[in-house]
Amino acid sequence: MTTPLIQTERLLLRGHYATDLDPFLAMWQQPAFYQYLGGQPLSKEEVWFRMLRHGGLWPLVGYGYWAVEERATGHFIGAVGFGEWQRVITPSLKGYPEIGWVLAPHTHGQGYATEAARAALAWADAHLPQSRTVCLIAIDNLPSLQLAAKCGYQEFSRAPYKGQAAVLLERFAAK
């Protein structure tokens, strides 16, 4: 399966292009971007692997991540989508699409993350056989927790993950 194309009022959700590497790497060098994503910047190699992982999910599990492009400028501004990360965590998230979003700090506060996440969820509601999707968010990442709540996610557990406290949330689509 190839990455489906989704257009919203201000965004284009598409597959990654090789040209996304430099702007994605620039994001991963900003503390405001990575503070809740492991707390460390990523190297160019690690960002490239992340982009490959985003696209590689689609043919394996039927869902994955989109690159987020600002329609007005054509600039890559982040990624949103669903993963099957095989996390070692209790309770297990295996078998449930796990939503995630990362957007460039200069876009924060403009509603782009909400617009992108809602578009991804509308696609999931129409195309995924499961009605349940999940997400894992660092306990102190209040902006992402607020976004998850706006999108209908509710906490079902808390658990440590890679040495950090995390909130596990779920959402059920009306099917």
N, C-alpha and C positions, 0 to 999 in steps of 0.2 A: 504494500500500500504506500502510495506517495502522500506527502503532506498536503492536506486540503487547504485551499485558499479561503480566507474569511476576510470580508471587508466590514468595517464598522464606520461610523460617521467620521472618525479621525484617524483610524488605524487600519493597517493591513497586516493580517496574521498570515505568514507564509513560511515556507521552508527556509533554512539557513542558506546563505550564500557564502562563498569563501571570503568575500569582501567584508563580511560581518566580523571577521576575526579581530581586526585592529580596534574597532569601536567597542567590541565586547571585552577585549583585553583592557582597554582604557577604563572601563567600568570596574573591572576586577582589581584595579589599582587604587580605587577610592575607598577609604575607610567607611564612608557613609553607605557604600554598596555592600561590602563584605562583612560588616560588623556582626550580622546575625547568621552569616553563612560560613561558619568556621573561624571567623575572626582573623583571617590571614589573606593577603592578596594571592592570586593564582598566577602562575607563569604562563607564557604564551602557549607552551605545550599542553598545559592543563586546560586552558580555555579551549584550545582546538579539540581536545578529547571530549570536552563537555558538549561542544557543538556537534561532534560526530555522534555522541550518545543521544542527543536530542533527536536527530534525524533517524538514527538506527532503531529507535523504538517502533516507529511506524510499521515496518514490514514484520517485525517480530511479534508485536502484541496488538496491532490495530489502532494504536493511539500513540501520541508522543508530544513533542514540544513544537511550538511555532516560534519563529523569529517575529518580533514586533517592530513594525516600521511605521513611523509617523507619515501619514499620507501627504500632508502639506509640504514636507521637506524631502521625503524619500530617505530619511535617516533611520538607521537601525537604532532602536532605543531599549531593547531588552528581549525577554523571552517569557512565554507562558505556555502551560500545557500540562500533560499528565505523564507520570512515570510509573514504571514497575521496577522499583529499585532493589528489590530483594533485601530490604533492610532487616538486620537482626535486632529486633525490638519486640518487647512484650507490652501490650498485645500486638499481635502480628498485623501488618498491613497488606500482606501478600494476597494477591488475587483481586485487589481493589485499586482502580486507577487513583494515583496520588497527584493532586493538583499542586502546581507551584508557579510562582511568578517572580521575576527579577526585572526591575526597570532602572534605567539610569537615574542617578540622584537628581539631575537637573529637571527631570519630568515629575518628580514627587509633588504631590499636592494639587495636581491638575486633573485628576480623575482617570488618567490613562490606565492605571493598574485595574481599576474597577471595570472600565470599558473592556479591557483585554480579557480579564477573568470571566466576566459575564458572557462574552462571545465564545470563549472556550467551553464554558458550562452549557451554553445553548447547543453547541455542537455535540457535546457529550450526551446531553439529554436526548438528542435526536438519533445518535449513532451507536452508543455503547449498550451492550446487552445488560450490564449491571446498572441498577438504579443508585447504588451507593458509590460515592467517591469519598476519598479521605484526604487529609493533609496533616503535615507535621510542621509545627512552627515553634521556634525558640520562645520560651516562656516570657522573655523580656522584649520580644519584637511586637510592640503594641500596634504599629501601623499595619502589619500583616494580620494580626489577630482581628483588628477592626475590619479589614477588607474581607477576611474570611466570614465574619459575622454578616456583613452586607450581602454576601453571596449565599447566605443561608446555612453556613457551617456551624455546628454546635460541638462543644467539647464532649468527648466520651471517655477520655483518660489523660493521664499525665505519666510520662516515663522519661528516664534518662536516655539520651542518645549521644554517643560519642563524647561523653563527659559533660554534656549540657542538659539542663532540664528542658523538656519539650512538652508542648500541648498537642494532643492528638484530637483531631476534629473530623466530623463526618457530615455528609449532606446526602439526602435521598431525593432523587428526582421524582416528580410526579409522572409515572409511566402508565 
